[in-house]
């Protein structure tokens, strides 16, 4: 879940777009009931989109033959002594979101456990989707509840604090920056194959040669092999968190032992991690946060490669050609 980076936002369009995108290519359809004059909410838009996406994917999987997903969003005032009192919800003004499916339902024995980390009934599930959802809503000072009936369906209800009297932050128009091309060999170390493929595709289009590994140890070994073969990588893009016990910081320490002039960029989706803000203290030459934009990726890669190029000068030290890092 991570710490949310909140701003006052309009939530109705965010929910509709996320639901529609998550159901794209499925056999299910969606129906929306959006209240009039929805209040703004102070949210991390990316995290709330992740929450809604998780719930929609789960709902679709509960309807293997397709069905209708009914989504409602309305203003809700909660008072402790009202007929609509909700346990564990503090009095206040909220946006109430309901996501109701026509699926197989959740057995009563499971209802109290579905938000527990690693609890799952799916053959390939890891039990983290609903746990992350719960964490995000809690970090927004909200509440998530669930009601379900076997062979009828399930309803997840989200309560997010409203910012009734706040103005919605208007995003500045997006400016499309030119993509910077370049040349060089780049090693991509990331445990997610889709990310490696996407980064490689982007950098290949920009003129670079790329190689990729899933773990830090594989990356270190490949870097050593290429260095010994005279095919040194001009840049390494290291994911901060990697499987196998060695993350990006530890991998860079080993790479520096192999090649003190190694150029490395740290990459992560955890923007709040100290390594991302103080990357130079750990030996990295650049930083790029996920999700990537092609223009930012191209610009950062080009700058780091150019700044780290080794230039050879016609001066000798003890009969050997001296070099320096430009």
N, C-alpha and C positions, 0 to 999 in steps of 0.2 A: 504493500500500500504506500509506503513512504510518506513524507510530510507533504501535504497538499500546498500548492502555490495558488492561493485563491484570488479571485477578482469578481466583482459584481457582474453577473452575466444573465442574459435571457436564456431560460432553460428549455422552453418549448421546442424551438427549432433544433436544438442539440439532440433532444430525445427522438424526434421524428427522423432526423437524418441518420442517427445511430441505428435505430430499429430497422429502417429501410435498408441500410447498407448490410446489416448483419443477416438479414433474411434473403439477400440477393442470391439467386441460384438455388434456393430451397423450394420445397413443395408447400410451404406455409405462406400465409398472407397476414397482413396487419390491418387493424382498424384503430383509429385514433379518436379519442374524445378529449379535446383540450379546452380547459376552462377559459372564460372571458377574462381579459386583463390580468394575465398571470403576473405575479410579483417577480421581481428579479431575485436571484439567489447568489450568495457569495460562495463560489465553488471553484474547484480546479477542473476546468472543462475536460481536460484529457482523462483525468481519473474518473469523473462521472460518466463519461462516454464509455470507459472501460467497464464500469459497473453495469451499465445498461446492456452493453454488448455481451457480457458474461451471462446475464439473465436471459437474454434473447436466444443465445446459442443453446443454453440448457433447455429452454422451453421448446425450441425446435426439435432437439434430440428426444424430448418426451413425446413428440408427435411424429413418429417415424413415417406415417402415411400422410403427413401434412395436416393442416388445420388452421384455425384463425387465432392469432395473437391479438388480444385486446389491450390497448394501452391507454390509460387515462392520466391526466395531469391537471391538478386544480389547487387553488389556494385553500389553506386549512389553518384555522385558529384553534389551538389546543388549550383548554383550561382544565385544571385538575378535577373540578367538580361538575364538568359537563357530561351529558349522556354519551358523548362520543369519546370519553376519556380513554387514552391509550397507555397501558402500563409501560413504565420505563421511559416515557417521553416527557421531557420538561415542558411546562407551559410556555407558549409562544406562538409565533407565526411561522408557518411552514409551507413548502410546496410538497403536496402529496402525489406520488407517482405510483400507479398500480400497473402491474404487468401480469395478465391472466392468460393461461394457456388452456388447451383442451386435451392435455396429455394424460399419461397413465397414472399420474398422481404419485405422492410420496407416502410410503407407509408411516403410520404414526410413530413407530419406534425410531424412525430415522429423523423425524422433524427436529428433535432437540440436538441432533448431532451434525446437521448438514453444513453448519458454519465452522465446524472444527477443522483445523488443518489436517490434511492427509486422509480425511474420511471421504471415501468415494465408493460408489457401487458400480462404476464403469470399469470395463476390462482394461482400458488404456488411460484411465484418468489418474491424476495425481492428487486430487482432493484439495487443490489450492485456489480454484476459481472462486468459489463462494466464500472461502476464508479471506481472500484478498478483497472481495466485495464488501464483506462485513467490516474489515479494517478501514477501508476507504470511507465508508459511511460514518463509522465511529469517529474518524479523524475530522470529519466535517461537522461534528456535533449533531449528527442525525441519528436515525433509527431505521432498521430494516426488519420486517416481520414476514412470516409466511403462513399461509393457510392452504391446506390441500385435502383432496378427497380422491380416493382410489377410483380410477376409471372415469373421473369427471374432470380433473385438472388441478392446477396449482395457481395461487395468486401471491406474488411477491409485492410488498408495499414498502416504498421508500418515503421517508420524511426528511426533507432537507431544509434547514433554517432559511427563511426568506429575508431579504433585505428590502423591505417594503418601501422605504423612503430614500433608498440609495439610487443614484443614477447608474445606468448600465454603461460600462466602459466600452467606448466605441473604438474598435480596432482600426489602426492606421491602414490605408490601402497598401496591399502587398506590391512591392516593386520587384520586378524580375531582373536579377542581376546577370550579367554575362558570365558564361561558364568559362573558366580558365583551363586551357589544355596544357599538356606537358609531356615529358618522356621520363622513363626510368622504370626500375623493377621495384614492385611493391609486394610485401608479404602481409596478408590479412589473417589475423588470428582471432577467430570468433567461434563460439560453440554452436551458433545457430546457422545451419546451412543456408537458409533463405537469405540471411543477412550477408553472408560471404558471397553468395551468388549475385546479390543485388549490387554490392559494393564493387565486385569484380567487373560486372557488366558496365557499371557507370564509369569506372576508371579506364577500362579498355576502350570505351567510346571516346575518352579524353586523350588517348594516346599512350597509356601506360601498359606495361606487362605485369600481370598479377599472378600470385600463387596464394593458396589458402590452406590453413590447418585448423583442426577443431580444438586442439588442446595446446596449452602453453609449451609443454615438453616437446610436442611435435614441431611447434614453431621454432623453438630454440635449436633443435637438431637440424631442421631444414636450413635455418640461417647459417649454421656452422658449415654444413655441406656446401652451400652455394659460395660462401666466403672462401673456403679452401679450394673450390673449383675456379676461383677468379670471377665469379658471377655475383658479387656482393649486392644485397638488396639496398636500394637507395632510401627505402622507408619501410617501417613496420607499423601497422595499425593494430594496436593491442586492446582487446576488450578488457575491461577492468575486472569482471567476474567471470572466471572460467572453471570448468569442471576439473577434477583430478587433484585438487589441493593447491595448485599454483595459479595465482591470478596474474593480472597484467603487471602489477608492481614487481612481484617476485620474478616474473619472466624477464623484465627489463634489467634487473640486477645481473642475471646470468648472461644476457646479451652484451652488457657492458664489459663483462669479464672476457667475452669472446672478441668483441670489437668495441673499444672505447669510443669510437666515433659513430656508433650506431645512431640512426635517426628514428625516433619512435613517437607516435601519436597515441594518446590514451583516448579510449572511446567508451562511453557508457550511457545507459538510459537513466542512471541515478545522478541527476544534476546536483543534488545536495552533497554528494560525497566530497570530502576535503581534497581528494586526489584531483578531482576535476577543477577545483578553484586554485589549487597550489601545485599544478602539474609539474612546473619547473623544479620544484624542490625534490621531486622524485626522479629527475633525470629525463623527463619527457620534453620534447621540443615543441609539442602542439597538443591541442585538445579539440575534440569534436563530440557533441552530444547527439544521442539518438532521440528521435528519428532523424535521419540525414536528409539534407537537401542537396541536390546535385551541385548547385553553385557553391555552397559552403564547403562541401567535400572537396571539390576541385580546387577552390582557392586555398584551403588549408594545406592540402597535399603539395600544391605547387610552391607555397611559401616555405614550408619546412624543408623540402628537397633543395630549393635554391639556397636557403640559409645554411644548410649543412654540407654543401658541396666542398670537396677537398680540392684545393688548387695547389699545384706543384710549382715551386719557384726554382729558378736556376741558381740555387745556392747549395753548398755542400757542407755537411757536418761530419767530419771524420771520414771523408771519402764517400759518404752516402748522400743521396738526394734528400733534402729536407722538404717536408710538407707541412702545411698548416690548414686548420679549419677556417674557411672563409666566414 
